[in-house]
């Protein structure tokens, strides 16, 4: 292992970050608070495995379906967001950039797989 001390820690972090997405999407948390607490989860924990040893890469592969929504959030939502002011500019729109309101709408569409009994 390199990033996570155990499988349980990985699962706890996935659940915590899943919950942040759900809260923001449901309007129970502002996008600003979400961004601060979510803290670029996919990149911060190197969930692509680039900093992991073989044991941890195998663990990440085991939970690939649980990780995939966070990869989507990293690249398709957080990687394309800009300030709300800039999101009104035509050049940003043409580049596929958007502000926080659109980001929340996109978070609402993120689907998380149900954990299997083996995940518990």
Backbone atoms as SQL, in Angstrom:
CREATE TABLE atoms (id INTEGER PRIMARY KEY, chain TEXT, resi INTEGER, resn TEXT, atom TEXT, x REAL, y REAL, z REAL);
INSERT INTO atoms VALUES
  (1, 'A', 1, 'UNK', 'N', 0.842, -1.180, 0.000),
  (2, 'A', 1, 'UNK', 'CA', 0.000, 0.000, 0.000),
  (3, 'A', 1, 'UNK', 'C', 0.885, 1.240, 0.000),
  (4, 'A', 2, 'UNK', 'N', 0.330, 2.300, -0.493),
  (5, 'A', 2, 'UNK', 'CA', 1.068, 3.555, -0.521),
  (6, 'A', 2, 'UNK', 'C', 0.204, 4.700, 0.006),
  (7, 'A', 3, 'UNK', 'N', -0.973, 4.890, -0.551),
  (8, 'A', 3, 'UNK', 'CA', -1.843, 5.998, -0.176),
  (9, 'A', 3, 'UNK', 'C', -2.761, 5.598, 0.979),
  (10, 'A', 4, 'UNK', 'N', -3.374, 4.444, 0.855),
  (11, 'A', 4, 'UNK', 'CA', -4.333, 3.966, 1.854),
  (12, 'A', 4, 'UNK', 'C', -3.671, 2.943, 2.770),
  (13, 'A', 5, 'UNK', 'N', -4.006, 3.014, 4.030),
  (14, 'A', 5, 'UNK', 'CA', -3.441, 2.063, 4.992),
  (15, 'A', 5, 'UNK', 'C', -4.141, 0.714, 4.927),
  (16, 'A', 6, 'UNK', 'N', -5.385, 0.712, 4.405),
  (17, 'A', 6, 'UNK', 'CA', -6.145, -0.533, 4.372),
  (18, 'A', 6, 'UNK', 'C', -7.303, -0.406, 3.385),
  (19, 'A', 7, 'UNK', 'N', -7.892, -1.537, 3.092),
  (20, 'A', 7, 'UNK', 'CA', -9.090, -1.570, 2.256),
  (21, 'A', 7, 'UNK', 'C', -10.218, -0.795, 2.931),
  (22, 'A', 8, 'UNK', 'N', -10.311, -0.914, 4.242),
  (23, 'A', 8, 'UNK', 'CA', -11.361, -0.219, 4.998),
  (24, 'A', 8, 'UNK', 'C', -11.215, 1.293, 4.870),
  (25, 'A', 9, 'UNK', 'N', -9.968, 1.783, 4.880),
  (26, 'A', 9, 'UNK', 'CA', -9.759, 3.223, 4.733),
  (27, 'A', 9, 'UNK', 'C', -10.193, 3.681, 3.342),
  (28, 'A', 10, 'UNK', 'N', -9.857, 2.938, 2.307),
  (29, 'A', 10, 'UNK', 'CA', -10.297, 3.272, 0.955),
  (30, 'A', 10, 'UNK', 'C', -11.816, 3.344, 0.900),
  (31, 'A', 11, 'UNK', 'N', -12.482, 2.330, 1.419),
  (32, 'A', 11, 'UNK', 'CA', -13.948, 2.301, 1.389),
  (33, 'A', 11, 'UNK', 'C', -14.547, 3.452, 2.188),
  (34, 'A', 12, 'UNK', 'N', -13.956, 3.797, 3.312),
  (35, 'A', 12, 'UNK', 'CA', -14.456, 4.912, 4.118),
  (36, 'A', 12, 'UNK', 'C', -14.309, 6.231, 3.366),
  (37, 'A', 13, 'UNK', 'N', -13.196, 6.422, 2.692),
  (38, 'A', 13, 'UNK', 'CA', -12.994, 7.653, 1.919),
  (39, 'A', 13, 'UNK', 'C', -13.945, 7.715, 0.724),
  (40, 'A', 14, 'UNK', 'N', -14.153, 6.591, 0.068),
  (41, 'A', 14, 'UNK', 'CA', -15.115, 6.570, -1.041),
  (42, 'A', 14, 'UNK', 'C', -16.509, 6.948, -0.545),
  (43, 'A', 15, 'UNK', 'N', -16.924, 6.365, 0.561),
  (44, 'A', 15, 'UNK', 'CA', -18.258, 6.655, 1.088),
  (45, 'A', 15, 'UNK', 'C', -18.374, 8.116, 1.518),
  (46, 'A', 16, 'UNK', 'N', -17.339, 8.638, 2.163),
  (47, 'A', 16, 'UNK', 'CA', -17.361, 10.040, 2.611),
  (48, 'A', 16, 'UNK', 'C', -17.483, 10.987, 1.416),
  (49, 'A', 17, 'UNK', 'N', -16.738, 10.708, 0.370),
  (50, 'A', 17, 'UNK', 'CA', -16.772, 11.583, -0.801),
  (51, 'A', 17, 'UNK', 'C', -18.036, 11.373, -1.633),
  (52, 'A', 18, 'UNK', 'N', -18.553, 10.150, -1.682),
  (53, 'A', 18, 'UNK', 'CA', -19.858, 9.914, -2.315),
  (54, 'A', 18, 'UNK', 'C', -20.909, 10.786, -1.625),
  (55, 'A', 19, 'UNK', 'N', -20.862, 10.798, -0.294),
  (56, 'A', 19, 'UNK', 'CA', -21.835, 11.555, 0.488),
  (57, 'A', 19, 'UNK', 'C', -21.728, 13.058, 0.222),
  (58, 'A', 20, 'UNK', 'N', -20.517, 13.576, 0.063),
  (59, 'A', 20, 'UNK', 'CA', -20.354, 14.997, -0.255),
  (60, 'A', 20, 'UNK', 'C', -21.017, 15.326, -1.590),
  (61, 'A', 21, 'UNK', 'N', -20.836, 14.462, -2.570),
  (62, 'A', 21, 'UNK', 'CA', -21.458, 14.676, -3.879),
  (63, 'A', 21, 'UNK', 'C', -22.981, 14.668, -3.727),
  (64, 'A', 22, 'UNK', 'N', -23.501, 13.688, -3.006),
  (65, 'A', 22, 'UNK', 'CA', -24.956, 13.593, -2.813),
  (66, 'A', 22, 'UNK', 'C', -25.505, 14.837, -2.109),
  (67, 'A', 23, 'UNK', 'N', -24.806, 15.311, -1.072),
  (68, 'A', 23, 'UNK', 'CA', -25.266, 16.498, -0.337),
  (69, 'A', 23, 'UNK', 'C', -25.299, 17.734, -1.235),
  (70, 'A', 24, 'UNK', 'N', -24.256, 17.927, -2.013),
  (71, 'A', 24, 'UNK', 'CA', -24.214, 19.089, -2.898),
  (72, 'A', 24, 'UNK', 'C', -25.300, 18.979, -3.965),
  (73, 'A', 25, 'UNK', 'N', -25.427, 17.816, -4.561),
  (74, 'A', 25, 'UNK', 'CA', -26.435, 17.608, -5.604),
  (75, 'A', 25, 'UNK', 'C', -27.849, 17.808, -5.072),
  (76, 'A', 26, 'UNK', 'N', -28.068, 17.494, -3.805),
  (77, 'A', 26, 'UNK', 'CA', -29.394, 17.632, -3.196),
  (78, 'A', 26, 'UNK', 'C', -29.638, 19.035, -2.635),
  (79, 'A', 27, 'UNK', 'N', -28.645, 19.907, -2.729),
  (80, 'A', 27, 'UNK', 'CA', -28.806, 21.261, -2.223),
  (81, 'A', 27, 'UNK', 'C', -28.612, 21.387, -0.724),
  (82, 'A', 28, 'UNK', 'N', -28.072, 20.355, -0.095),
  (83, 'A', 28, 'UNK', 'CA', -27.830, 20.402, 1.350),
  (84, 'A', 28, 'UNK', 'C', -26.441, 20.929, 1.683),
  (85, 'A', 29, 'UNK', 'N', -25.689, 21.294, 0.643),
  (86, 'A', 29, 'UNK', 'CA', -24.345, 21.835, 0.813),
  (87, 'A', 29, 'UNK', 'C', -24.073, 22.755, -0.371),
  (88, 'A', 30, 'UNK', 'N', -23.481, 23.906, -0.117),
  (89, 'A', 30, 'UNK', 'CA', -23.158, 24.818, -1.212),
  (90, 'A', 30, 'UNK', 'C', -22.043, 24.221, -2.071),
  (91, 'A', 31, 'UNK', 'N', -21.975, 24.662, -3.307),
  (92, 'A', 31, 'UNK', 'CA', -20.916, 24.169, -4.179),
  (93, 'A', 31, 'UNK', 'C', -19.554, 24.598, -3.644),
  (94, 'A', 32, 'UNK', 'N', -19.476, 25.774, -3.066),
  (95, 'A', 32, 'UNK', 'CA', -18.222, 26.248, -2.482),
  (96, 'A', 32, 'UNK', 'C', -17.765, 25.328, -1.354),
  (97, 'A', 33, 'UNK', 'N', -18.677, 24.976, -0.449),
  (98, 'A', 33, 'UNK', 'CA', -18.328, 24.053, 0.638),
  (99, 'A', 33, 'UNK', 'C', -17.979, 22.668, 0.092),
  (100, 'A', 34, 'UNK', 'N', -18.723, 22.225, -0.895),
  (101, 'A', 34, 'UNK', 'CA', -18.425, 20.940, -1.527),
  (102, 'A', 34, 'UNK', 'C', -16.999, 20.937, -2.073),
  (103, 'A', 35, 'UNK', 'N', -16.655, 21.960, -2.836),
  (104, 'A', 35, 'UNK', 'CA', -15.326, 22.022, -3.447),
  (105, 'A', 35, 'UNK', 'C', -14.229, 21.989, -2.394),
  (106, 'A', 36, 'UNK', 'N', -14.435, 22.715, -1.326),
  (107, 'A', 36, 'UNK', 'CA', -13.437, 22.761, -0.257),
  (108, 'A', 36, 'UNK', 'C', -13.284, 21.390, 0.412),
  (109, 'A', 37, 'UNK', 'N', -14.380, 20.749, 0.725),
  (110, 'A', 37, 'UNK', 'CA', -14.323, 19.466, 1.429),
  (111, 'A', 37, 'UNK', 'C', -13.974, 18.296, 0.511),
  (112, 'A', 38, 'UNK', 'N', -14.435, 18.353, -0.735),
  (113, 'A', 38, 'UNK', 'CA', -14.156, 17.283, -1.694),
  (114, 'A', 38, 'UNK', 'C', -12.665, 17.259, -2.048),
  (115, 'A', 39, 'UNK', 'N', -12.086, 18.442, -2.150),
  (116, 'A', 39, 'UNK', 'CA', -10.631, 18.612, -2.287),
  (117, 'A', 39, 'UNK', 'C', -10.027, 17.780, -3.418),
  (118, 'A', 40, 'UNK', 'N', -10.611, 17.856, -4.606),
  (119, 'A', 40, 'UNK', 'CA', -10.066, 17.128, -5.755),
  (120, 'A', 40, 'UNK', 'C', -9.737, 15.675, -5.408),
  (121, 'A', 41, 'UNK', 'N', -10.698, 15.004, -4.828),
  (122, 'A', 41, 'UNK', 'CA', -10.556, 13.653, -4.292),
  (123, 'A', 41, 'UNK', 'C', -9.781, 12.703, -5.203),
  (124, 'A', 42, 'UNK', 'N', -10.178, 12.617, -6.466),
  (125, 'A', 42, 'UNK', 'CA', -9.556, 11.649, -7.382),
  (126, 'A', 42, 'UNK', 'C', -8.056, 11.895, -7.508),
  (127, 'A', 43, 'UNK', 'N', -7.666, 13.139, -7.704),
  (128, 'A', 43, 'UNK', 'CA', -6.238, 13.469, -7.850),
  (129, 'A', 43, 'UNK', 'C', -5.517, 13.426, -6.512),
  (130, 'A', 44, 'UNK', 'N', -6.148, 13.950, -5.466),
  (131, 'A', 44, 'UNK', 'CA', -5.506, 14.027, -4.155),
  (132, 'A', 44, 'UNK', 'C', -5.097, 12.655, -3.648),
  (133, 'A', 45, 'UNK', 'N', -5.955, 11.660, -3.855),
  (134, 'A', 45, 'UNK', 'CA', -5.669, 10.297, -3.421),
  (135, 'A', 45, 'UNK', 'C', -5.074, 9.427, -4.531),
  (136, 'A', 46, 'UNK', 'N', -4.732, 10.048, -5.662),
  (137, 'A', 46, 'UNK', 'CA', -4.120, 9.322, -6.787),
  (138, 'A', 46, 'UNK', 'C', -4.878, 8.029, -7.082),
  (139, 'A', 47, 'UNK', 'N', -6.200, 8.172, -7.267),
  (140, 'A', 47, 'UNK', 'CA', -7.044, 6.992, -7.462),
  (141, 'A', 47, 'UNK', 'C', -6.819, 6.302, -8.804),
  (142, 'A', 48, 'UNK', 'N', -6.010, 6.901, -9.660),
  (143, 'A', 48, 'UNK', 'CA', -5.638, 6.213, -10.895),
  (144, 'A', 48, 'UNK', 'C', -4.519, 5.203, -10.653),
  (145, 'A', 49, 'UNK', 'N', -3.959, 5.192, -9.450),
  (146, 'A', 49, 'UNK', 'CA', -2.959, 4.210, -9.071),
  (147, 'A', 49, 'UNK', 'C', -1.528, 4.565, -9.424),
  (148, 'A', 50, 'UNK', 'N', -1.292, 5.746, -9.964),
  (149, 'A', 50, 'UNK', 'CA', 0.068, 6.072, -10.415),
  (150, 'A', 50, 'UNK', 'C', 1.079, 6.190, -9.273),
  (151, 'A', 51, 'UNK', 'N', 0.610, 6.370, -8.049),
  (152, 'A', 51, 'UNK', 'CA', 1.527, 6.444, -6.906),
  (153, 'A', 51, 'UNK', 'C', 1.468, 5.177, -6.049),
  (154, 'A', 52, 'UNK', 'N', 0.740, 4.196, -6.503),
  (155, 'A', 52, 'UNK', 'CA', 0.488, 2.989, -5.707),
  (156, 'A', 52, 'UNK', 'C', 1.466, 1.874, -6.018),
  (157, 'A', 53, 'UNK', 'N', 1.647, 1.008, -5.030),
  (158, 'A', 53, 'UNK', 'CA', 2.420, -0.207, -5.248),
  (159, 'A', 53, 'UNK', 'C', 1.483, -1.259, -5.860),
  (160, 'A', 54, 'UNK', 'N', 1.988, -2.399, -6.274),
  (161, 'A', 54, 'UNK', 'CA', 1.133, -3.413, -6.907),
  (162, 'A', 54, 'UNK', 'C', -0.056, -3.842, -6.039),
  (163, 'A', 55, 'UNK', 'N', 0.162, -3.960, -4.742),
  (164, 'A', 55, 'UNK', 'CA', -0.924, -4.363, -3.841),
  (165, 'A', 55, 'UNK', 'C', -2.063, -3.333, -3.873),
  (166, 'A', 56, 'UNK', 'N', -1.711, -2.064, -3.806),
  (167, 'A', 56, 'UNK', 'CA', -2.746, -1.032, -3.799),
  (168, 'A', 56, 'UNK', 'C', -3.398, -0.891, -5.177),
  (169, 'A', 57, 'UNK', 'N', -2.629, -1.043, -6.250),
  (170, 'A', 57, 'UNK', 'CA', -3.232, -1.004, -7.594),
  (171, 'A', 57, 'UNK', 'C', -4.278, -2.110, -7.739),
  (172, 'A', 58, 'UNK', 'N', -4.007, -3.273, -7.174),
  (173, 'A', 58, 'UNK', 'CA', -4.986, -4.371, -7.202),
  (174, 'A', 58, 'UNK', 'C', -6.232, -3.995, -6.417),
  (175, 'A', 59, 'UNK', 'N', -6.054, -3.332, -5.289),
  (176, 'A', 59, 'UNK', 'CA', -7.196, -2.879, -4.493),
  (177, 'A', 59, 'UNK', 'C', -8.009, -1.841, -5.258),
  (178, 'A', 60, 'UNK', 'N', -7.336, -0.898, -5.901),
  (179, 'A', 60, 'UNK', 'CA', -8.043, 0.115, -6.689),
  (180, 'A', 60, 'UNK', 'C', -8.788, -0.537, -7.855),
  (181, 'A', 61, 'UNK', 'N', -8.201, -1.545, -8.457),
  (182, 'A', 61, 'UNK', 'CA', -8.872, -2.268, -9.544),
  (183, 'A', 61, 'UNK', 'C', -10.115, -2.986, -9.028),
  (184, 'A', 62, 'UNK', 'N', -10.026, -3.534, -7.833),
  (185, 'A', 62, 'UNK', 'CA', -11.169, -4.229, -7.230),
  (186, 'A', 62, 'UNK', 'C', -12.359, -3.290, -7.074),
  (187, 'A', 63, 'UNK', 'N', -12.086, -2.029, -6.779),
  (188, 'A', 63, 'UNK', 'CA', -13.148, -1.047, -6.550),
  (189, 'A', 63, 'UNK', 'C', -13.266, -0.035, -7.692),
  (190, 'A', 64, 'UNK', 'N', -12.869, -0.459, -8.872),
  (191, 'A', 64, 'UNK', 'CA', -12.906, 0.424, -10.038),
  (192, 'A', 64, 'UNK', 'C', -14.288, 1.033, -10.263),
  (193, 'A', 65, 'UNK', 'N', -15.338, 0.251, -10.117),
  (194, 'A', 65, 'UNK', 'CA', -16.700, 0.769, -10.321),
  (195, 'A', 65, 'UNK', 'C', -17.058, 1.832, -9.288),
  (196, 'A', 66, 'UNK', 'N', -16.553, 1.710, -8.076),
  (197, 'A', 66, 'UNK', 'CA', -16.799, 2.710, -7.027),
  (198, 'A', 66, 'UNK', 'C', -15.991, 3.976, -7.272),
  (199, 'A', 67, 'UNK', 'N', -14.817, 3.833, -7.909),
  (200, 'A', 67, 'UNK', 'CA', -13.924, 4.962, -8.160),
  (201, 'A', 67, 'UNK', 'C', -14.326, 5.733, -9.409),
  (202, 'A', 68, 'UNK', 'N', -14.879, 5.051, -10.390),
  (203, 'A', 68, 'UNK', 'CA', -15.179, 5.659, -11.692),
  (204, 'A', 68, 'UNK', 'C', -15.996, 6.946, -11.600),
  (205, 'A', 69, 'UNK', 'N', -17.037, 7.036, -10.763),
  (206, 'A', 69, 'UNK', 'CA', -17.761, 8.309, -10.698),
  (207, 'A', 69, 'UNK', 'C', -16.866, 9.476, -10.270),
  (208, 'A', 70, 'UNK', 'N', -15.880, 9.212, -9.450),
  (209, 'A', 70, 'UNK', 'CA', -14.986, 10.273, -9.002),
  (210, 'A', 70, 'UNK', 'C', -13.999, 10.673, -10.101),
  (211, 'A', 71, 'UNK', 'N', -13.648, 9.730, -10.952),
  (212, 'A', 71, 'UNK', 'CA', -12.841, 10.067, -12.131),
  (213, 'A', 71, 'UNK', 'C', -13.647, 10.979, -13.055),
  (214, 'A', 72, 'UNK', 'N', -14.913, 10.636, -13.258),
  (215, 'A', 72, 'UNK', 'CA', -15.796, 11.464, -14.072),
  (216, 'A', 72, 'UNK', 'C', -15.904, 12.875, -13.480),
  (217, 'A', 73, 'UNK', 'N', -16.113, 12.966, -12.185),
  (218, 'A', 73, 'UNK', 'CA', -16.212, 14.278, -11.521),
  (219, 'A', 73, 'UNK', 'C', -14.929, 15.067, -11.728),
  (220, 'A', 74, 'UNK', 'N', -13.787, 14.410, -11.581),
  (221, 'A', 74, 'UNK', 'CA', -12.493, 15.086, -11.722),
  (222, 'A', 74, 'UNK', 'C', -12.306, 15.679, -13.111),
  (223, 'A', 75, 'UNK', 'N', -12.602, 14.890, -14.139),
  (224, 'A', 75, 'UNK', 'CA', -12.308, 15.323, -15.501),
  (225, 'A', 75, 'UNK', 'C', -13.454, 16.052, -16.185),
  (226, 'A', 76, 'UNK', 'N', -14.663, 15.608, -15.957),
  (227, 'A', 76, 'UNK', 'CA', -15.792, 16.169, -16.699),
  (228, 'A', 76, 'UNK', 'C', -16.534, 17.288, -15.962),
  (229, 'A', 77, 'UNK', 'N', -16.305, 17.418, -14.677),
  (230, 'A', 77, 'UNK', 'CA', -16.970, 18.497, -13.925),
  (231, 'A', 77, 'UNK', 'C', -15.910, 19.447, -13.377),
  (232, 'A', 78, 'UNK', 'N', -15.133, 19.005, -12.421),
  (233, 'A', 78, 'UNK', 'CA', -14.163, 19.906, -11.794),
  (234, 'A', 78, 'UNK', 'C', -13.084, 20.360, -12.766),
  (235, 'A', 79, 'UNK', 'N', -12.753, 19.547, -13.728),
  (236, 'A', 79, 'UNK', 'CA', -11.746, 19.914, -14.721),
  (237, 'A', 79, 'UNK', 'C', -12.236, 20.907, -15.753),
  (238, 'A', 80, 'UNK', 'N', -13.529, 21.178, -15.759),
  (239, 'A', 80, 'UNK', 'CA', -14.097, 22.096, -16.752),
  (240, 'A', 80, 'UNK', 'C', -14.746, 23.320, -16.116),
  (241, 'A', 81, 'UNK', 'N', -14.726, 23.383, -14.791),
  (242, 'A', 81, 'UNK', 'CA', -15.384, 24.496, -14.113),
  (243, 'A', 81, 'UNK', 'C', -14.507, 25.752, -14.188),
  (244, 'A', 82, 'UNK', 'N', -15.174, 26.881, -14.181),
  (245, 'A', 82, 'UNK', 'CA', -14.499, 28.168, -14.115),
  (246, 'A', 82, 'UNK', 'C', -15.319, 29.054, -13.183),
  (247, 'A', 83, 'UNK', 'N', -14.876, 30.264, -12.979),
  (248, 'A', 83, 'UNK', 'CA', -15.641, 31.156, -12.105),
  (249, 'A', 83, 'UNK', 'C', -17.007, 31.432, -12.719),
  (250, 'A', 84, 'UNK', 'N', -17.956, 31.758, -11.877),
  (251, 'A', 84, 'UNK', 'CA', -19.294, 32.058, -12.377),
  (252, 'A', 84, 'UNK', 'C', -19.264, 33.256, -13.328),
  (253, 'A', 85, 'UNK', 'N', -18.428, 34.232, -13.042),
  (254, 'A', 85, 'UNK', 'CA', -18.321, 35.401, -13.931),
  (255, 'A', 85, 'UNK', 'C', -17.772, 34.989, -15.295),
  (256, 'A', 86, 'UNK', 'N', -16.713, 34.194, -15.297),
  (257, 'A', 86, 'UNK', 'CA', -16.128, 33.754, -16.564),
  (258, 'A', 86, 'UNK', 'C', -17.074, 32.853, -17.339),
  (259, 'A', 87, 'UNK', 'N', -17.920, 32.131, -16.643),
  (260, 'A', 87, 'UNK', 'CA', -18.829, 31.202, -17.327),
  (261, 'A', 87, 'UNK', 'C', -19.820, 31.924, -18.225),
  (262, 'A', 88, 'UNK', 'N', -19.972, 33.223, -18.045),
  (263, 'A', 88, 'UNK', 'CA', -20.862, 34.021, -18.894),
  (264, 'A', 88, 'UNK', 'C', -20.177, 34.480, -20.180),
  (265, 'A', 89, 'UNK', 'N', -18.869, 34.373, -20.256),
  (266, 'A', 89, 'UNK', 'CA', -18.116, 34.827, -21.426),
  (267, 'A', 89, 'UNK', 'C', -18.183, 33.796, -22.544),
  (268, 'A', 90, 'UNK', 'N', -18.407, 34.275, -23.740),
  (269, 'A', 90, 'UNK', 'CA', -18.568, 33.392, -24.901),
  (270, 'A', 90, 'UNK', 'C', -17.340, 32.506, -25.113),
  (271, 'A', 91, 'UNK', 'N', -16.155, 33.041, -24.912),
  (272, 'A', 91, 'UNK', 'CA', -14.946, 32.244, -25.127),
  (273, 'A', 91, 'UNK', 'C', -14.884, 31.056, -24.169),
  (274, 'A', 92, 'UNK', 'N', -15.352, 31.231, -22.946),
  (275, 'A', 92, 'UNK', 'CA', -15.373, 30.126, -21.985),
  (276, 'A', 92, 'UNK', 'C', -16.448, 29.110, -22.363),
  (277, 'A', 93, 'UNK', 'N', -17.602, 29.615, -22.787),
  (278, 'A', 93, 'UNK', 'CA', -18.662, 28.703, -23.223),
  (279, 'A', 93, 'UNK', 'C', -18.193, 27.855, -24.399),
  (280, 'A', 94, 'UNK', 'N', -17.529, 28.497, -25.351),
  (281, 'A', 94, 'UNK', 'CA', -17.051, 27.771, -26.538),
  (282, 'A', 94, 'UNK', 'C', -15.997, 26.729, -26.169),
  (283, 'A', 95, 'UNK', 'N', -15.266, 26.971, -25.090),
  (284, 'A', 95, 'UNK', 'CA', -14.252, 26.026, -24.624),
  (285, 'A', 95, 'UNK', 'C', -14.852, 24.925, -23.752),
  (286, 'A', 96, 'UNK', 'N', -16.179, 24.951, -23.562),
  (287, 'A', 96, 'UNK', 'CA', -16.836, 23.913, -22.769),
  (288, 'A', 96, 'UNK', 'C', -16.721, 24.116, -21.273),
  (289, 'A', 97, 'UNK', 'N', -16.439, 25.336, -20.876),
  (290, 'A', 97, 'UNK', 'CA', -16.313, 25.643, -19.460),
  (291, 'A', 97, 'UNK', 'C', -17.664, 26.096, -18.918),
  (292, 'A', 98, 'UNK', 'N', -17.869, 25.947, -17.625),
  (293, 'A', 98, 'UNK', 'CA', -19.139, 26.309, -16.998),
  (294, 'A', 98, 'UNK', 'C', -18.914, 26.687, -15.540),
  (295, 'A', 99, 'UNK', 'N', -19.924, 27.325, -14.963),
  (296, 'A', 99, 'UNK', 'CA', -19.850, 27.792, -13.587),
  (297, 'A', 99, 'UNK', 'C', -20.449, 26.809, -12.593),
  (298, 'A', 100, 'UNK', 'N', -20.586, 27.278, -11.371),
  (299, 'A', 100, 'UNK', 'CA', -20.996, 26.402, -10.272),
  (300, 'A', 100, 'UNK', 'C', -22.420, 25.870, -10.418),
  (301, 'A', 101, 'UNK', 'N', -23.342, 26.665, -10.955),
  (302, 'A', 101, 'UNK', 'CA', -24.715, 26.167, -11.089),
  (303, 'A', 101, 'UNK', 'C', -24.772, 24.976, -12.041),
  (304, 'A', 102, 'UNK', 'N', -24.068, 25.065, -13.145),
  (305, 'A', 102, 'UNK', 'CA', -24.025, 23.942, -14.089),
  (306, 'A', 102, 'UNK', 'C', -23.292, 22.757, -13.468),
  (307, 'A', 103, 'UNK', 'N', -22.266, 23.026, -12.692),
  (308, 'A', 103, 'UNK', 'CA', -21.534, 21.946, -12.035),
  (309, 'A', 103, 'UNK', 'C', -22.458, 21.163, -11.109),
  (310, 'A', 104, 'UNK', 'N', -23.297, 21.867, -10.365),
  (311, 'A', 104, 'UNK', 'CA', -24.243, 21.188, -9.469),
  (312, 'A', 104, 'UNK', 'C', -25.222, 20.353, -10.285),
  (313, 'A', 105, 'UNK', 'N', -25.695, 20.881, -11.399),
  (314, 'A', 105, 'UNK', 'CA', -26.604, 20.107, -12.246),
  (315, 'A', 105, 'UNK', 'C', -25.935, 18.828, -12.736),
  (316, 'A', 106, 'UNK', 'N', -24.675, 18.912, -13.063),
  (317, 'A', 106, 'UNK', 'CA', -23.942, 17.733, -13.528),
  (318, 'A', 106, 'UNK', 'C', -23.691, 16.750, -12.383),
  (319, 'A', 107, 'UNK', 'N', -23.453, 17.272, -11.173),
  (320, 'A', 107, 'UNK', 'CA', -23.293, 16.384, -10.015),
  (321, 'A', 107, 'UNK', 'C', -24.569, 15.591, -9.771),
  (322, 'A', 108, 'UNK', 'N', -25.721, 16.191, -10.038),
  (323, 'A', 108, 'UNK', 'CA', -27.006, 15.501, -9.845),
  (324, 'A', 108, 'UNK', 'C', -27.124, 14.272, -10.734),
  (325, 'A', 109, 'UNK', 'N', -26.388, 14.258, -11.825),
  (326, 'A', 109, 'UNK', 'CA', -26.495, 13.152, -12.773),
  (327, 'A', 109, 'UNK', 'C', -25.472, 12.042, -12.530),
  (328, 'A', 110, 'UNK', 'N', -24.577, 12.252, -11.578),
  (329, 'A', 110, 'UNK', 'CA', -23.574, 11.227, -11.267),
  (330, 'A', 110, 'UNK', 'C', -24.269, 10.049, -10.593),
  (331, 'A', 111, 'UNK', 'N', -23.992, 8.868, -11.093),
  (332, 'A', 111, 'UNK', 'CA', -24.559, 7.645, -10.550),
  (333, 'A', 111, 'UNK', 'C', -23.479, 6.877, -9.787),
  (334, 'A', 112, 'UNK', 'N', -23.781, 6.495, -8.565),
  (335, 'A', 112, 'UNK', 'CA', -22.867, 5.692, -7.781),
  (336, 'A', 112, 'UNK', 'C', -23.392, 4.260, -7.737),
  (337, 'A', 113, 'UNK', 'N', -22.513, 3.287, -7.980),
  (338, 'A', 113, 'UNK', 'CA', -22.962, 1.894, -7.879),
  (339, 'A', 113, 'UNK', 'C', -23.260, 1.566, -6.432),
  (340, 'A', 114, 'UNK', 'N', -24.200, 0.691, -6.245),
  (341, 'A', 114, 'UNK', 'CA', -24.512, 0.231, -4.885),
  (342, 'A', 114, 'UNK', 'C', -23.402, -0.684, -4.428),
  (343, 'A', 115, 'UNK', 'N', -22.915, -0.483, -3.202),
  (344, 'A', 115, 'UNK', 'CA', -21.866, -1.387, -2.715),
  (345, 'A', 115, 'UNK', 'C', -22.404, -2.813, -2.621),
  (346, 'A', 116, 'UNK', 'N', -21.559, -3.743, -2.967),
  (347, 'A', 116, 'UNK', 'CA', -21.956, -5.148, -2.854),
  (348, 'A', 116, 'UNK', 'C', -21.767, -5.579, -1.394),
  (349, 'A', 117, 'UNK', 'N', -22.391, -6.668, -0.974),
  (350, 'A', 117, 'UNK', 'CA', -22.186, -7.162, 0.394),
  (351, 'A', 117, 'UNK', 'C', -20.716, -7.405, 0.714),
  (352, 'A', 118, 'UNK', 'N', -19.913, -7.749, -0.295),
  (353, 'A', 118, 'UNK', 'CA', -18.493, -7.980, -0.067),
  (354, 'A', 118, 'UNK', 'C', -17.761, -6.696, 0.281),
  (355, 'A', 119, 'UNK', 'N', -18.319, -5.530, -0.089),
  (356, 'A', 119, 'UNK', 'CA', -17.697, -4.243, 0.205),
  (357, 'A', 119, 'UNK', 'C', -17.870, -3.859, 1.664),
  (358, 'A', 120, 'UNK', 'N', -18.850, -4.401, 2.320),
  (359, 'A', 120, 'UNK', 'CA', -19.158, -3.993, 3.695),
  (360, 'A', 120, 'UNK', 'C', -18.162, -4.525, 4.693);
